[in-house]
Amino acid sequence: MSGPDRSAFARRHAVALCIVFLALLALAGLRGNAFAGLAGVAGLAWVIWAHLERN
């Protein structure tokens, strides 16, 4: 028996993180909250950087 497909798990995890950080950006846009906006941008940048480092 083979183990779980780690690349599929990592891809789903990255997509979930992107959705969370995009939600932070949407919240920042609706509320005018600069901290949520910065957290969303930093989070998205981190997910993209981690994806590029992996490839």
N, C-alpha and C positions, 0 to 999 in steps of 0.2 A: 504494500500500500504506500502510495506517495503522500507526502504532507500537503498542507494547504497551499494554495497558490499565493505566494507572498506578494507577487507583483500586482495581482488583482486587488488584494487587500490594501496595499499601499496606494493604489490608484483611487479606490473608494475613500480611503482616509483623506487623501489630498483633496478630493472633490468635496467631501464634507467640510473640511477646514476652509476651503474657498467660499462655500456657501455661508459659513459662520462669519467670515470676515466681510463678505459682501453685505450681509445683514447689518453688521456694524456700520458699514459705510452708508447704508440706507437710513439707519437710525440717526446717524450724524447729519445726513441731509435733511431729515424731517425735523429734528430737534435743534439743529444748529450747534451740536455738541462737538467741539474741536477735538476733545480727547478720543471720542469714539471714532472720529474720522482718521486720526493719526493711528489708532490701534488697527483699524481696518486696512489702511494703506500698508503699514508695517507688516501686518499678518499676511497680506497677499504677496508682498515682496518676498517674505520669508518662504512661503510655499513655492513660489516660482523659482527662487534661488535653489531651494532644496531639490526641486525637480530637475533643474539644469545640472546641478552637481552630480546627481545620480546617473544621468545619461552620459 
